[in-house]
Every structure is written in structure tokens, then in C-alpha cells.
């Protein structure tokens, strides 16, 4: 298994912690993913793969604890080291940008990033890609094609399901408010 494949396998295991309904997207093509083949599972891990940075939107929300648990499990299974660092609070774009920049300087093998802002983190993601660090985006997409993959829940399908259920509960009458997560976020 080459370095990029190993990193992608790791990232897919991390993404499994995000929840059900995941998809992997490269460019504009969305395709369901399955686990590695039996031969890939038994292949010897390559030597010399450096640490992988996993950068959540924040470190205090319980959702990110499940992502951390998935990252730790995948790291153990693939004999990899991870660095888990994120801003204390979700929405701290400047802190997240600084964290990504720090990992570029440290020359990690790859970066898993849940961007707090679809536009603000583009320059650092593009710098990481230019430095030959594969960047996988999780949870919310980013406005660049310099990522190698995007892994998230299908929010459109989830919203449609929620709307259908709410319409049934409200018997087709009443008012519903839609609240966006955070300005700048692709969630």
C-alpha cells in the first residue's frame, strides 16, 4: 500500500466516526466507498509514513470526541501517529488557520481538516497541497479542488428526511424555522 492509499484508508476510518450516511467525494464525483480488500488488510504497512494531523472545528463539543475516538482507533490499527489539535471553540477561524500553518511547517504526512469556514481556510489548504501534503476535508466542504477527498454526511438528504418527518408531525400545517449552523460554514 503506498503512502497516499494508507492515508486515505486511515481517513476513511476516521470518517466512519462522523456517523452514518457518509460519502467520499473527489472533485464533483460522489461514489460510495467500501473498505479495503482482503489483500490490502493483510499488506505490511509501509515504513516511514509520518504523523497525520487531525484538525476538528473545535475540541469541546461531544461530536468531535467521537471523531477523535475514530482517529485513535484507525491510527492504532494502521500503526500511525496522529496529532489531534483544534481550536477550543467552533468558529475560531484564525486559530484553525494557525494550526494548519503550524502543521505545514512541521511537515506532517497528511492533514484531516474539518474547516470552520469554506473560504477562509482555502489559502492554507492550498499551501499544504503545494507542500505535497494530502489534505482530506471532513464534515464541511471547502472552496478549493486542492483537497484529495471530502468525507461527510449527506446534509441535503438528511434535511429532506427531517422535513418529511416534520411535515407528518405538523400534519402539513404550521411554521418551521431553518437555522444555519455558522456563517461561512458549508454545513
C-alpha positions in Angstrom: 0.0 0.0 0.0 1.6 3.3 -0.9 1.6 6.3 1.4 -1.4 8.1 -0.1 -3.5 5.0 -0.1 -2.6 4.3 3.5 -3.5 7.9 4.5 -6.8 7.6 2.6 -7.6 4.3 4.4 -6.9 6.0 7.7 -9.0 8.9 6.8 -12.0 6.7 5.8 -11.8 5.0 9.2 -11.8 8.4 10.9 -14.7 9.5 8.8 -16.7 6.4 10.0 -16.7 8.1 13.4 -18.6 11.0 11.9 -21.8 9.0 11.5 -24.0 7.1 9.1 -24.6 8.2 5.6 -21.0 9.1 4.7 -19.8 9.6 1.2 -16.4 10.3 -0.4 -16.1 12.9 -3.0 -13.2 13.9 -5.1 -13.9 16.7 -7.5 -17.5 16.6 -8.4 -17.9 12.8 -8.5 -19.6 11.2 -5.5 -19.1 7.5 -5.1 -19.9 5.1 -2.3 -16.8 3.6 -0.7 -16.2 0.2 0.7 -13.4 -1.0 2.9 -10.0 -2.2 1.7 -9.8 -5.6 0.1 -8.6 -8.6 2.0 -5.2 -8.3 0.3 -4.9 -4.7 1.4 -5.8 -5.6 5.0 -3.0 -8.1 5.2 -0.4 -6.0 3.4 2.5 -4.9 5.5 2.3 -1.2 6.5 4.9 1.0 4.7 7.7 2.3 6.8 8.4 6.0 7.2 4.9 7.3 7.0 5.0 10.4 9.3 2.3 11.6 11.6 -1.1 12.7 10.3 -2.7 15.9 11.7 -6.4 15.7 12.5 -7.9 19.2 13.0 -11.5 19.4 14.1 -13.7 22.6 14.1 -13.4 22.6 17.9 -12.3 20.4 20.7 -15.1 20.9 23.3 -18.2 19.5 21.5 -19.0 15.9 22.1 -19.4 15.2 18.4 -15.6 15.8 17.9 -14.9 13.3 20.7 -16.4 10.6 18.6 -14.2 11.7 15.6 -11.2 11.6 18.0 -12.0 8.1 19.1 -12.3 7.0 15.4 -9.0 8.7 14.6 -7.3 7.0 17.5 -8.7 3.6 16.6 -7.6 4.0 12.9 -4.1 5.1 14.0 -3.7 2.1 16.2 -5.0 -0.3 13.5 -2.6 1.1 10.9 0.4 1.8 13.2 0.3 5.5 12.6 0.7 8.5 14.8 -1.8 11.3 14.8 -1.7 14.8 16.1 -5.2 16.0 17.3 -5.3 19.7 17.6 -8.2 22.2 17.1 -9.5 25.5 18.4 -11.2 25.4 21.8 -14.4 26.7 20.3 -16.0 26.0 16.9 -15.9 29.1 14.7 -12.4 30.3 15.6 -11.2 30.6 12.0 -8.0 32.4 12.9 -6.9 29.7 15.4 -7.7 26.9 12.9 -5.7 28.6 10.2 -2.8 29.0 12.6 -3.0 25.3 13.5 -2.9 24.2 9.8 0.1 26.6 9.2 1.9 25.0 12.1 1.4 21.5 10.7 2.7 22.6 7.3 5.9 23.8 9.0 6.1 20.5 10.9 5.8 18.7 7.6 3.2 16.1 8.6 2.4 13.3 6.2 -1.2 14.4 5.7 -3.9 16.6 7.2 -7.5 15.7 8.0 -9.4 19.0 8.4 -13.0 19.9 9.3 -12.9 23.5 8.1 -14.7 26.2 10.2 -15.1 28.3 7.1 -15.4 27.2 3.4 -13.4 30.2 2.1 -11.1 31.4 4.9 -9.1 28.1 5.0 -8.6 27.8 1.3 -5.1 29.5 1.3 -3.7 27.2 4.0 -5.2 24.1 2.4 -3.6 25.1 -1.0 -0.3 25.7 0.8 -0.4 22.3 2.3 -1.2 20.7 -1.1 1.6 22.7 -2.7 3.9 21.2 0.0 2.8 17.7 -1.1 0.7 17.1 2.0 -2.6 15.3 1.1 -5.5 17.1 2.7 -8.8 15.4 3.4 -11.7 17.6 4.3 -14.3 16.2 6.7 -17.8 17.4 7.9 -18.0 20.6 5.8 -16.5 21.2 2.3 -14.1 23.9 1.3 -13.9 26.1 -1.8 -10.9 24.5 -3.5 -10.1 21.5 -5.5 -6.7 21.0 -3.8 -8.1 18.5 -1.3 -7.7 14.9 -2.1 -11.1 13.9 -0.7 -14.2 15.1 1.1 -16.0 12.9 3.6 -19.3 14.0 5.3 -22.8 13.2 5.9 -25.3 13.9 3.1 -26.9 17.1 4.7 -29.3 17.5 1.8 -30.7 14.0 2.2 -30.8 14.5 6.0 -32.7 17.8 5.6 -35.2 16.2 3.2 -35.8 13.4 5.7 -36.2 15.8 8.6 -38.6 18.0 6.6 -40.7 15.0 5.6 -40.9 13.8 9.2 -41.8 17.4 10.5 -44.5 17.7 7.8 -46.0 14.5 9.1 -45.8 15.6 12.7 -47.3 19.0 11.9 -50.0 17.4 9.6 -49.0 19.8 6.9 -49.8 23.0 8.9 -47.7 25.4 10.9 -44.5 27.3 10.6 -40.9 25.9 10.5 -37.7 27.8 11.1 -34.4 26.8 9.4 -31.3 27.8 11.4 -28.0 27.8 9.6 -25.0 26.4 11.6 -22.5 29.2 11.3 -21.8 31.9 8.7 -19.1 30.7 6.3 -19.5 27.1 7.1 -20.6 24.7 4.3 -22.5 22.6 6.8 
